[in-house]
Amino acid sequence: MDISVYRPGELTSADRAAWTALQSKADLHDTPGLANPFLSPEFTLAVGRCRRGVRIGVVREEDGPAAFFPFQRTATGVGRAVGIGVSDCQGLVHRPGFTWDAQELLRACGLSVWEFDHLAQGQTPFEAGASGTFASPVIDVDRGYEVYLDQLRARSPKFTRTTLAKDRRLGRDHGGLRYVHDERDPAALRTLMAWKSAQYRRTGRSDRFAHAWITRLVEQLFHTRTERFAGLLSVLYAGERPIAAHFGLRSERVLACWFPAYDPDFSRYSPGLVLHLRMAEAAAADGIAHLDLGRGQKEYKDSLKTRELAVSEGWVTRRHPVAFGHRARRAPVRALRNAVLARPELFEPADRMLKRMGKIRSSGRVTTKPTKT
């Protein structure tokens, strides 16, 4: 393979256009996972402005670029997926029928190991290193919103009826609802991030927005708009007051759901569910094929989904001491976390403990420093 490695700023406009073209034809080439906006050049370039060590391996053939492999690299040759920890889709974007040798790719990119936690389906050379595969629910709207709503009614009639009733009652009680699918007011984005931070603290989770680089990344992506990519902020207003919002990324055919949150003062109306139905309706009208809700078991995802994709986590390694050491450190942590998440008898007590700690943190009795990523 003819492989060259570039810093994000070194990638030519022609290469970026070729990368985007591969994504835009993914559905035609039966590789729909490659259309995810987390695999777009815009996402990699934005991460590169916020994090060190971002690189792009470009595989070239006689008639031009055949594949793009974005990654982050440390000085010791440890590689990780770009934006790992916040990226919901990872892998190599390639031409139809292109195959690659994972060991050769890592060697050319100067990596002893490449770690991933949301590997897209169909990345066969990387899947050999997967340690687990997980569901990523999606909402299909390619046949229109009404078809999706009919499917939802047939599968979950009580849930659908209750959610639509809350939508109507919310409007009656608070001066009408207004939904903005593509809100451009930065103040609305700041409101969403404040809600999300409070939710993380309230539930005992690590606050992602306590990390300055994640805040910068979201702000940059909010202002990123090309013909086939955009950071999309959607907001539900009651009267003039924002009560629920979501920030995600969209490509030509996929809306990747990322950061949803709502004002807890309105929790009895389930504004998050109302917002997701409004998003599905607007996305269908905008030509989106599906909304990717992201890896992880959540009750609202199970209620809204039409099917599931699969994403994998793991690492591809070469025979190298650094690779063995990295895997030895990371494997036990991942195994323990996944065991807890997969077993209700372990997850439920852990979740209750986190929420108790969240209440203590929110009350101000305990302060904690955010962990580094």
Salt bridges, closest charged atoms under 4 A:
ASP15 OD2 - ARG60 NH2 2.73
ASP27 OD2 - ARG253 NE 3.77
GLU61 OE1 - ARG95 NH1 3.03
ASP63 OD1 - ARG95 NH1 2.80
ASP88 OD1 - HIS118 NE2 3.69
GLU115 OE1 - ARG80 NE 3.51
GLU115 OE1 - HIS326 NE2 2.74
GLU115 OE2 - ARG330 NE 2.93
GLU115 OE2 - ARG334 NH2 2.83
ASP117 OD1 - HIS118 ND1 2.90
ASP140 OD2 - ARG307 NE 2.72
ASP150 OD1 - ARG153 NH1 3.31
ASP167 OD1 - ARG278 NH2 3.05
ASP182 OD1 - ARG184 NH1 3.65
ASP182 OD2 - ARG225 NH2 2.46
ASP207 OD2 - ARG201 NH1 3.73
GLU240 OE1 - ARG178 NH2 3.55
GLU252 OE1 - ARG228 NE 3.08
ASP263 OD2 - ARG241 NH2 2.74
ASP265 OD2 - ARG241 NH2 3.24
ASP286 OD2 - ARG250 NH1 2.35
ASP302 OD1 - LYS305 NZ 3.46
GLU308 OE2 - LYS305 NZ 2.66
GLU313 OE1 - ARG295 NH1 3.03
GLU313 OE1 - ARG337 NH2 2.60
GLU345 OE2 - ARG343 NE 2.86
ASP351 OD1 - ARG205 NH2 2.68
ASP351 OD2 - LYS355 NZ 3.26
